[in-house]
Amino acid sequence: MRVLFIYPNLNAQIGFNYGLAFISSLLKQHGHITRLINLNENLGQSLDLQKIRVCMEEFQPRLVGFSVVTNQYGYAKEIARSIKEYSSVPLVCGGIHPTIAPEEVLASGCFDFVCLAEGEYAMLELANRIENGEDVRNIPNIWLRQDGQIIRNPLRPLVDLESLPPKDYELFDFQHLIDAKDGWVGIMTSRGCPFRCSYCFNHRLVEQYQQELGLPFNKLNYLRWHKIDTVIKELSLLLSNYKNIKVFIFDDDIFTLDKGYLRNFCQEYKKLTDKPFVVNAHVRLFDAEIASWLKEAGCMMVKFGLESGSEKIRQDILNRHMSNDDIIQAFQIAHEAGLQTSAFVMIGLPYETREDIFLTLKLLARIEPNRFRWSVFFPYPNTQAYEICQKAGLINQEKMAGLTNFTEDSCLDFGPQHNLFIQKLARVFPWYVNTLLSPHPPPLYPDLKDMVETMDENAWTEAEKEVLSLEYNLSALLVRSDIRHYAIKYNPFMAVKLIGTQIFTDTPKRGSEQ
């Protein structure tokens, strides 16, 4: 049976969807035929409903599956409505948004099914039953609407990762993806996260599994790893089958979570290749021993999520229990080991004041990561953070529905003055960090910051158009003068530390950094 996948990854960075790659591989293993429409402007694939119709008519699928996060849900609905006008093929929506808001997705009338949580075996069962003309009403992980009522099927146990076939990379035209990402290739060795950050859907998913399976967290098997041999084989196949791979990015939520696994993996990785790699870590799950293993194995960068420089915001709002001292120590350890670092922060958080934001800016200036990324907080539905925002009356629902990313604006309403401040920061965040660098901030940035501060909304709307041009020219001047500073590079929400011409050069093209 033919199954078409649609990944509306629009107004976003180039991405590889691990879930779709596994689902496609499993379907193919059982005799099904799959195809993907991978929508992303940086891949030259914008939203074109007519092209999708042509693909539908040519491929003749008997099932169409969407994978979406909240920001892309609007695109998915638009495509689904269009398909419904000329086809009766059943549509199934999976991914994070349908998992945390299944009733909303089914109530839209755009989709026939919702696939919750891990979809590999649920999608296989759905495809098999459709192909065989069997009843589809009682498939675990699948919800559907019938006669005005929602049929809520239970969750199946979490997937045994070793039961899955290798991912279907060719579904994504993978060589094209590698080239578009300038040789940076993502891979995952594990699933799950032990933490319960309020802004992440993870805690809701864990609660759902605990309630339905009647098991405590330590019995859920929520934290799972691929065998190291399996990962090494996958890396070896990638290196054999594809050209121009420069860097591997390990997209595990916390690559340093299992210290024993990490040590053994590093030993095997360096036997396989000398390709550099990048990992995600948690500041409280990182020490000098881990740093040395990573460095020796070829790791070039460790990425840490900080979210805020305010310990109160981090702990009371975000449920991130780590101190600023923990953060400072982790970055110091990484730098002393010769590892580059990247920090992730958010602005526009509920109950966050201007003073809290400056604590974030000061923390970045203190730890001096090699790069940092910032985003505007987005309250994903049914998360604890969403409930906090809702109770505070902060959410502008109309604005929220129109946001397709979390880099440009906030859907929270803090009042005109603070709203404008967030809009400005979203564009010139590194300028503020530069003014706080010690012992002396680079020239001109303090004046630029003061100029931005005085602008009203109309003045800022005009000035905003010239920000990147001004930033580029100023940074070029400082580079020639060998002055240390952060510059916006590669995309509008990443800053890289430059000292003269010293810069980490093997960085992805615009739109590709993960």
C-alpha positions as CSV (number, residue, x, y, z in Angstrom):
1,M,0.0,0.0,0.0
2,R,1.2,3.5,-0.8
3,V,1.6,5.9,2.1
4,L,2.4,9.6,1.6
5,F,4.0,11.7,4.4
6,I,3.8,15.4,4.5
7,Y,6.2,17.3,6.7
8,P,5.2,21.0,6.7
9,N,8.5,22.3,8.2
10,L,8.0,25.8,6.9
11,N,9.4,29.1,8.2
12,A,11.9,26.9,10.1
13,Q,15.4,25.5,9.9
14,I,16.1,22.5,7.8
15,G,15.2,19.4,9.8
16,F,15.4,15.7,9.7
17,N,12.3,14.0,11.2
18,Y,13.5,10.9,13.0
19,G,10.0,9.7,13.6
20,L,9.0,9.7,10.0
21,A,12.3,8.0,9.0
22,F,11.6,5.1,11.4
23,I,7.9,4.8,10.4
24,S,8.8,4.8,6.7
25,S,11.5,2.1,7.3
26,L,9.1,-0.1,9.3
27,L,6.3,0.3,6.6
28,K,8.7,-0.6,3.8
29,Q,9.9,-3.6,5.8
30,H,6.3,-4.8,5.7
31,G,5.8,-4.3,2.0
32,H,4.4,-0.8,1.9
33,I,5.6,2.0,-0.4
34,T,6.3,5.5,1.0
35,R,7.0,9.0,-0.2
36,L,7.6,12.3,1.5
37,I,6.7,15.9,0.7
38,N,9.3,17.8,2.8
39,L,8.3,21.4,2.8
40,N,11.0,23.9,3.7
41,E,12.0,27.1,2.0
42,N,15.7,26.5,2.6
43,L,15.3,23.3,0.6
44,G,13.5,25.1,-2.2
45,Q,10.1,23.6,-1.2
46,S,7.6,26.2,-0.3
47,L,3.9,25.6,0.3
48,D,2.3,24.9,-3.1
49,L,-1.1,23.3,-2.8
50,Q,-1.2,22.6,-6.5
51,K,2.1,20.7,-6.4
52,I,0.8,18.6,-3.6
53,R,-2.3,17.8,-5.6
54,V,-0.2,16.7,-8.5
55,C,1.9,14.5,-6.2
56,M,-1.3,13.0,-4.8
57,E,-2.7,12.2,-8.2
58,E,0.6,10.8,-9.4
59,F,1.5,8.7,-6.3
60,Q,-2.1,7.6,-5.5
61,P,-1.6,7.0,-1.7
62,R,-4.2,5.2,0.3
63,L,-3.1,7.0,3.5
64,V,-1.6,10.4,4.1
65,G,0.3,11.1,7.3
66,F,1.3,14.5,8.6
67,S,4.0,15.2,11.3
68,V,3.6,18.5,13.0
69,V,4.6,20.7,16.0
70,T,2.3,23.4,17.2
71,N,3.9,26.2,15.1
72,Q,3.4,24.1,11.9
73,Y,-0.2,23.0,12.7
74,G,-1.8,25.8,10.7
75,Y,0.1,24.7,7.6
76,A,-1.0,21.1,8.1
77,K,-4.6,22.2,8.4
78,E,-4.4,24.2,5.2
79,I,-2.9,21.3,3.3
80,A,-5.4,18.8,4.7
81,R,-8.4,21.0,3.9
82,S,-7.1,21.3,0.3
83,I,-6.7,17.5,0.0
84,K,-10.2,16.9,1.4
85,E,-11.6,19.0,-1.6
86,Y,-10.5,16.4,-4.1
87,S,-9.7,13.2,-2.3
88,S,-11.3,10.8,0.1
89,V,-8.0,9.3,1.2
90,P,-7.8,9.1,5.0
91,L,-5.5,11.7,6.7
92,V,-3.6,11.0,9.9
93,C,-1.9,13.7,12.0
94,G,1.0,12.8,14.3
95,G,3.8,14.5,16.1
96,I,4.0,16.7,19.2
97,H,1.0,18.9,18.7
98,P,-1.5,16.0,18.0
99,T,-0.1,14.2,21.0
100,I,-0.7,17.0,23.4
101,A,-3.9,18.4,21.8
102,P,-5.6,15.4,20.1
103,E,-9.2,16.7,20.7
104,E,-8.4,20.0,19.1
105,V,-6.9,18.2,16.0
106,L,-9.9,15.9,15.6
107,A,-12.4,18.7,16.2
108,S,-10.9,20.7,13.3
109,G,-12.5,18.2,10.9
110,C,-9.3,18.2,8.8
111,F,-8.0,14.8,9.9
112,D,-9.6,11.4,10.1
113,F,-7.1,10.0,12.7
114,V,-4.6,11.3,15.3
115,C,-1.5,9.3,16.1
116,L,-0.3,9.9,19.7
117,A,3.2,9.6,21.0
118,E,5.5,7.1,19.3
119,G,4.0,6.2,16.0
120,E,6.0,3.4,14.5
121,Y,3.9,0.4,15.3
122,A,0.6,2.3,15.4
123,M,1.1,3.6,11.9
124,L,2.1,0.1,10.7
125,E,-1.1,-1.4,12.2
126,L,-3.2,1.4,10.7
127,A,-1.7,0.9,7.2
128,N,-2.1,-2.9,7.4
129,R,-5.7,-2.6,8.5
130,I,-6.6,-0.1,5.8
131,E,-4.9,-2.3,3.2
132,N,-6.8,-5.3,4.3
133,G,-10.1,-3.6,4.7
134,E,-10.2,-4.3,8.4
135,D,-11.7,-2.4,11.4
136,V,-9.5,0.6,12.3
137,R,-11.4,1.7,15.4
138,N,-9.4,0.0,18.1
139,I,-5.7,0.6,17.3
140,P,-3.6,1.6,20.3
141,N,-2.1,5.1,20.0
142,I,-4.7,6.0,17.3
143,W,-7.7,8.3,18.0
144,L,-10.5,8.9,15.6
145,R,-13.8,10.6,15.3
146,Q,-16.9,8.6,14.5
147,D,-20.6,9.7,14.5
148,G,-19.6,12.9,16.3
149,Q,-17.8,11.0,19.1
150,I,-14.1,10.7,19.7
151,I,-12.8,7.1,20.0
152,R,-9.9,7.3,22.4
153,N,-7.7,4.2,22.2
154,P,-5.1,3.5,24.9
155,L,-1.4,3.9,24.5
156,R,0.7,0.9,23.7
157,P,3.9,0.2,25.6
158,L,6.9,2.3,24.6
159,V,8.9,1.1,21.6
160,D,11.8,-1.2,22.0
161,L,14.4,0.7,20.0
162,E,16.3,-2.4,19.0
163,S,13.1,-3.8,17.4
164,L,13.2,-1.0,14.8
165,P,14.9,-1.3,11.4
166,P,17.5,1.3,10.4
167,K,16.0,4.7,9.6
168,D,14.9,5.4,6.0
169,Y,17.3,8.2,5.1
170,E,16.4,8.1,1.4
171,L,12.9,9.2,2.3
172,F,14.4,12.6,2.8
173,D,16.7,12.7,-0.3
174,F,19.4,12.6,2.3
175,Q,22.4,13.7,0.1
176,H,20.5,16.8,-0.8
177,L,19.8,17.4,2.9
178,I,23.4,16.9,3.8
179,D,24.5,19.4,1.2
180,A,21.9,21.9,2.3
181,K,23.1,21.6,5.9
182,D,26.7,22.1,4.8
183,G,27.7,18.6,5.9
184,W,26.1,18.6,9.4
185,V,24.2,15.3,10.0
186,G,21.9,14.7,12.9
187,I,21.7,11.3,14.8
188,M,20.1,10.1,18.0
189,T,21.3,7.4,20.3
190,S,18.4,7.5,22.8
191,R,14.8,8.6,23.6
192,G,13.4,10.2,26.7
193,C,14.4,12.8,29.3
194,P,14.2,12.4,33.1
195,F,13.4,16.1,33.7
196,R,10.1,17.8,33.9
197,C,10.7,21.3,32.4
198,S,7.4,23.2,32.4
199,Y,7.6,24.4,28.8
200,C,8.2,20.9,27.4
201,F,5.6,18.4,26.5
202,N,7.7,15.6,28.0
203,H,6.1,15.8,31.4
204,R,2.6,15.5,30.0
205,L,3.6,12.5,27.9
206,V,5.1,10.8,31.0
207,E,2.0,11.5,33.0
208,Q,-0.2,10.0,30.2
209,Y,1.9,6.8,30.1
210,Q,1.9,6.5,33.9
211,Q,-1.9,6.8,34.1
212,E,-2.7,4.5,31.2
213,L,-0.1,1.8,31.9
214,G,-0.4,2.1,35.7
215,L,3.4,2.2,36.1
216,P,5.8,4.5,38.0
217,F,8.4,6.4,36.0
218,N,11.2,3.9,36.7
219,K,9.0,1.0,35.2
220,L,7.9,2.8,32.1
221,N,11.2,2.2,30.2
222,Y,10.8,5.9,29.1
223,L,14.6,6.4,29.0
224,R,16.0,4.1,26.3
225,W,19.2,3.8,24.4
226,H,20.2,2.1,21.1
227,K,22.9,-0.4,21.6
228,I,26.3,1.2,20.9
229,D,27.0,-1.3,18.2
230,T,23.7,-0.3,16.5
231,V,24.7,3.4,16.6
232,I,28.2,2.7,15.3
233,K,26.8,0.6,12.4
234,E,24.4,3.5,11.5
235,L,27.3,6.0,11.5
236,S,29.4,3.7,9.4
237,L,26.6,3.3,6.9
238,L,26.1,7.0,6.7
239,L,29.8,7.5,6.1
240,S,29.8,4.8,3.4
241,N,26.6,5.9,1.6
242,Y,26.8,9.7,1.6
243,K,29.4,12.3,0.7
244,N,30.5,15.5,2.3
245,I,29.6,14.6,5.9
246,K,31.6,17.1,8.0
247,V,30.0,17.0,11.5
248,F,27.7,14.7,13.4
249,I,25.1,16.3,15.7
250,F,23.8,14.0,18.5
251,D,20.3,15.3,19.0
252,D,19.6,13.3,22.2
253,D,17.9,15.5,24.8
254,I,20.9,14.9,27.2
255,F,23.8,13.0,25.6
256,T,25.7,12.9,28.9
257,L,22.8,11.3,30.9
258,D,24.3,7.8,31.2
259,K,27.9,8.2,32.1
260,G,28.8,4.5,31.5
261,Y,27.1,4.5,28.1
262,L,28.9,7.8,27.2
263,R,32.3,6.5,28.1
264,N,31.9,3.3,26.1
265,F,30.4,5.2,23.1
266,C,33.4,7.6,23.0
267,Q,35.8,4.7,23.0
268,E,34.0,3.1,20.0
269,Y,33.4,6.4,18.1
270,K,37.1,7.3,17.9
271,K,37.8,3.8,16.4
272,L,35.3,4.5,13.6
273,T,36.0,8.1,12.5
274,D,37.8,11.3,13.2
275,K,34.7,13.4,12.2
276,P,34.0,16.0,14.8
277,F,30.7,15.9,16.6
278,V,28.4,18.0,18.7
279,V,26.3,17.0,21.7
280,N,23.6,18.3,24.1
281,A,24.3,18.2,27.8
282,H,22.9,19.3,31.1
283,V,25.1,21.5,33.4
284,R,24.4,19.1,36.3
285,L,25.3,16.1,34.3
286,F,28.7,17.3,33.1
287,D,32.1,17.1,34.7
288,A,35.8,17.1,33.9
289,E,35.8,13.4,33.3
290,I,33.0,13.6,30.8
291,A,34.6,16.6,29.1
292,S,37.9,14.7,28.7
293,W,36.1,11.7,27.1
294,L,34.2,13.9,24.7
295,K,37.3,15.9,23.7
296,E,39.4,12.7,23.2
297,A,36.7,11.2,21.0
298,G,36.5,14.2,18.7
299,C,33.7,16.3,20.2
300,M,34.1,19.9,19.3
301,M,31.1,21.5,20.9
302,V,28.8,21.0,23.9
303,K,25.3,22.7,23.9
304,F,23.6,23.6,27.2
305,G,20.1,24.8,27.8
306,L,20.2,27.7,30.3
307,E,16.8,29.3,29.4
308,S,17.2,32.2,31.9
309,G,19.8,33.9,34.0
310,S,17.2,34.4,36.8
311,E,17.3,31.5,39.2
312,K,13.8,32.4,40.4
313,I,12.4,32.2,36.9
314,R,14.3,29.1,36.1
315,Q,13.1,27.2,39.2
316,D,9.6,28.7,39.9
317,I,8.4,29.1,36.3
318,L,10.5,26.7,34.2
319,N,11.1,23.9,36.7
320,R,14.8,24.0,35.8
321,H,16.6,23.2,39.1
322,M,20.1,24.3,38.6
323,S,22.0,27.3,40.0
324,N,24.0,30.0,38.2
325,D,27.1,28.5,39.9
326,D,26.3,25.1,38.2
327,I,26.1,26.9,34.9
328,I,29.3,28.8,35.3
329,Q,31.2,25.7,36.5
330,A,30.0,23.6,33.5
331,F,31.1,26.2,31.0
332,Q,34.4,26.6,32.7
333,I,35.0,22.8,32.7
334,A,34.2,22.6,29.0
335,H,36.4,25.5,28.0
336,E,39.3,24.2,30.1
337,A,39.0,20.8,28.3
338,G,39.2,22.6,24.9
339,L,35.6,22.1,24.0
340,Q,33.5,24.8,22.4
341,T,30.2,25.7,24.0
342,S,26.8,26.8,22.9
343,A,24.1,28.2,25.2
344,F,20.3,28.3,24.6
345,V,18.2,31.1,26.3
346,M,14.7,32.3,26.1
347,I,13.1,35.8,26.5
348,G,9.5,36.7,27.0
349,L,8.8,34.3,29.8
350,P,5.8,34.6,32.0
351,Y,6.4,36.8,35.1
352,E,9.8,37.7,33.6
353,T,10.7,41.3,34.3
354,R,13.2,43.5,32.5
355,E,15.6,42.9,35.4
356,D,15.3,39.1,34.9
357,I,16.2,39.5,31.3
358,F,19.3,41.5,32.2
359,L,20.3,38.6,34.5
360,T,20.2,36.4,31.4
361,L,22.3,38.9,29.5
362,K,24.8,39.2,32.3
363,L,25.1,35.4,32.7
364,L,25.9,35.0,29.0
365,A,28.5,37.8,29.3
366,R,30.0,36.0,32.3
367,I,30.3,32.5,30.9
368,E,31.2,33.7,27.3
369,P,30.0,30.7,25.3
370,N,31.5,30.3,21.8
371,R,28.0,30.9,20.5
372,F,24.5,31.3,21.9
373,R,21.0,31.1,20.5
374,W,17.9,32.9,21.8
375,S,14.3,32.4,21.2
376,V,11.0,34.0,22.2
377,F,9.1,31.8,24.7
378,F,6.1,30.0,23.2
379,P,3.6,28.3,25.5
380,Y,2.9,24.9,24.0
381,P,-0.7,23.8,24.7
382,N,-1.4,21.5,27.7
383,T,2.1,22.1,29.2
384,Q,2.5,23.4,32.7
385,A,4.0,26.6,31.3
386,Y,0.9,27.1,29.2
387,E,-1.3,26.8,32.3
388,I,0.9,29.4,34.1
389,C,0.4,31.8,31.2
390,Q,-3.3,31.1,30.9
391,K,-3.9,31.6,34.6
392,A,-2.0,34.9,34.4
393,G,-4.1,36.0,31.4
394,L,-1.0,36.5,29.3
395,I,-1.9,34.6,26.2
396,N,-3.1,36.4,23.1
397,Q,-4.8,33.5,21.4
398,E,-5.2,35.2,18.0
399,K,-1.5,36.1,17.9
400,M,-0.6,32.6,19.1
401,A,-2.5,31.0,16.2
402,G,-0.6,33.1,13.7
403,L,2.9,32.5,15.0
404,T,4.8,29.9,12.9
405,N,8.1,30.0,14.8
406,F,9.5,31.1,18.2
407,T,12.1,33.5,17.0
408,E,10.3,36.7,15.9
409,D,7.6,37.7,18.4
410,S,5.7,36.7,21.5
411,C,2.1,35.5,21.8
412,L,2.1,36.8,25.4
413,D,0.8,40.3,26.2
414,F,2.9,42.1,28.8
415,G,1.7,45.5,27.9
416,P,2.9,47.8,25.1
417,Q,6.2,48.9,26.6
418,H,7.5,45.4,27.5
419,N,6.0,43.9,24.3
420,L,8.1,46.4,22.3
421,F,11.2,45.6,24.4
422,I,10.8,41.9,23.6
423,Q,10.4,42.6,19.9
424,K,13.6,44.7,19.9
425,L,15.6,42.1,21.9
426,A,14.5,39.3,19.5
427,R,16.4,41.1,16.7
428,V,19.4,42.6,18.5
429,F,19.9,40.4,21.6
430,P,23.7,40.1,21.1
431,W,24.1,43.9,21.1
432,Y,22.9,43.9,24.7
433,V,25.3,41.0,25.6
434,N,28.2,42.9,24.0
435,T,27.5,45.9,26.3
436,L,28.1,43.7,29.3
437,L,31.4,42.0,28.2
438,S,34.2,42.5,30.7
439,P,36.6,44.1,31.2
440,H,35.6,46.5,28.4
441,P,32.6,46.2,26.0
442,P,33.4,46.5,22.3
443,P,32.8,50.1,21.1
444,L,29.6,51.4,19.5
445,Y,27.3,48.7,21.0
446,P,26.5,50.7,24.1
447,D,25.5,53.6,21.9
448,L,23.5,51.3,19.6
449,K,21.7,49.8,22.6
450,D,20.8,53.3,24.0
451,M,19.5,54.3,20.5
452,V,17.3,51.2,20.3
453,E,16.0,51.8,23.8
454,T,14.7,55.3,22.9
455,M,12.8,54.2,19.8
456,D,9.0,54.1,19.8
457,E,7.1,51.4,17.9
458,N,7.1,53.3,14.6
459,A,10.7,54.2,14.7
460,W,11.7,50.6,15.6
461,T,9.5,49.2,12.7
462,E,11.6,51.3,10.3
463,A,15.0,50.7,12.0
464,E,14.4,46.9,12.2
465,K,14.8,46.6,8.5
466,E,18.4,47.7,8.6
467,V,19.5,45.7,11.7
468,L,21.3,42.9,9.9
469,S,23.1,45.2,7.5
470,L,24.2,47.4,10.3
471,E,25.2,44.4,12.4
472,Y,27.3,43.0,9.5
473,N,29.2,46.2,8.8
474,L,29.9,46.8,12.5
475,S,31.1,43.3,13.1
476,A,33.4,43.5,10.0
477,L,34.9,46.7,11.5
478,L,35.5,45.1,14.9
479,V,37.0,41.9,13.3
480,R,39.5,44.1,11.4
481,S,40.4,45.8,14.7
482,D,40.8,42.4,16.4
483,I,38.1,43.3,19.0
484,R,36.2,40.5,20.7
485,H,32.5,40.6,20.3
486,Y,29.4,38.6,19.5
487,A,28.0,38.8,16.0
488,I,24.7,37.6,14.5
489,K,25.7,34.9,12.1
490,Y,24.2,32.1,10.1
491,N,20.6,32.9,11.1
492,P,18.9,35.8,12.8
493,F,18.8,34.1,16.2
494,M,22.4,32.9,16.6
495,A,25.4,34.9,17.9
496,V,29.0,33.7,17.5
497,K,32.0,35.0,19.4
498,L,34.6,36.6,17.2
499,I,38.1,37.6,18.1
500,G,39.7,39.1,15.0
501,T,39.5,36.4,12.4
502,Q,39.2,33.6,14.9
503,I,35.9,32.0,14.4
504,F,34.6,28.4,14.3
505,T,34.3,28.1,10.5
506,D,32.7,24.7,10.0
507,T,29.3,26.1,10.8
508,P,26.2,25.3,8.7
509,K,24.7,27.6,6.1
510,R,21.9,29.9,7.0
511,G,18.8,28.0,8.0
512,S,20.6,24.8,8.7
513,E,22.0,25.0,12.2
514,Q,20.3,22.8,14.8
